[in-house]
Amino acid sequence: MGNDTAVRRLGLGHVVRPASETGGPLPRVEPVLAYLVRYDQGLLLFDTGIGHADPETEAHYRPRRRALPAALSAAGATLADISLVVNCHLHFDHCGGNPSLAGKPILVQDVELATARRGDYTIDELIDFPGACYEELTGEAEIRPGIWILPTPGHTDGHQSLVVRRGDGTVILAGQAYDRASDFAADHLARLAAPDAPDVPPPTPRWWDRLAALDPRRVLFAHDCAVWEPPAGS
């Protein structure tokens, strides 16, 4: 993929993750981020923001939303300009804008869509809405020249990340494969240190070797504004 491929981050609001989900004593406010990928054939949108949920979910996460059209406008785009949607997974804070993109192809892992349709997983109205147009994938796929989907199960069984091969290196949109860049950095270093530090637990996701083989130069996340980059010279 040439140098013209551009990745633009969109801020679509925030949620408050309760202490029971942060691993610590306090709740944590997390951004909700999507990514606009401009490539030779059009515009791809990776995640679409926070959908409206039931009262229990609203009270649990206390979301603050930024409208998707406004976020796109700030990036010089409109809903009509989007040619392809990819969701890392189908929880309400990642697929909330999908109904406003009815008729656009939505690429999702088949196991993720099947899980969402079984119920008690997400907000049903965000899944099978009028004009929903899914393209189900099973595993890794090159969806456009130089743009790949990589399964990264963990947060959900059907979680997927997006790989963009640019002229200046590979960018990975990791979604919620990791909550924070610091957690990704820790696993990256543990993998590098493994030969000399066998007592340090290596990364556990089974997809780590495949991701490392892509030699990422930047990794971006769905709930962290920090960006992981390898140390200079590595």
C-alpha positions, 0 to 999 in steps of 0.5 A, a space after each residue: 500500500 502506498 504512502 497515500 493511505 491515511 489513518 485518522 483518529 475520531 473521538 466519539 465520546 467516552 465511557 466510565 469503566 467501573 472499578 469491577 472491570 478495571 482491575 483496580 480500586 477506582 473507576 476509569 474514564 476511557 475514550 471511545 475512538 474510531 478510525 477513518 482509513 483513506 485508501 485508493 478506493 475510498 474510505 473505510 471506517 473502523 468502529 462507529 461509536 457508542 450506541 444507545 443502550 438500555 437503562 441498566 447499561 447506560 447507568 453502568 457505563 455513563 456514556 458521553 457521546 459525540 455524534 458520528 456525523 460531527 466527528 466525520 465532518 471534522 475529518 472532512 468526510 460524511 456518512 455518504 463517503 464511507 464505503 466500508 465498515 469494519 467493527 472490531 467487535 459488536 459491543 454497543 460502544 463499538 457498533 453504535 453508529 452502524 444503523 446510520 450506515 445502512 446499506 454499507 458493507 459491515 465486515 465482521 467475524 462470523 463467530 462474532 455475529 453469531 454470538 451477538 445474534 444469540 442475545 444477552 451480548 449487546 444491544 439487539 437493535 444495533 445488530 439487525 437494523 433495517 439495511 444491515 449488510 454484513 460480510 462475514 469473515 472466517 479468520 484472516 483476510 486481505 479485504 483491500 490491497 494492503 489492508 488486512 483483517 487479523 483475528 485477535 480473540 480475547 476480549 471477545 471470541 470474534 474480536 478482530 483488528 485491522 492491519 494497514 500496510 503503508 509505505 512508511 510501515 505497518 499500522 495496526 488498529 488493535 481495537 480492544 485487543 488491549 485496553 491500554 497501550 502500556 499493556 501492549 508494550 509490556 507484552 511486546 517487551 516480554 516477548 523480546 526478553 523471553 530468551 534471557 528472562 524465562 521467568 517472565 510470562 510471555 504474551 498469552 494471545 495465540 495471535 501474537 506471533 502473527 502480529 509480530 511478524 507484521 512488524 508494526 510501526 504503530 499500534 492504535 487502540 479503541 479505548 486509549 489515546 496513547 499510540 505504541 511505537 517501537 523504540 528507535 532503531 528496533 
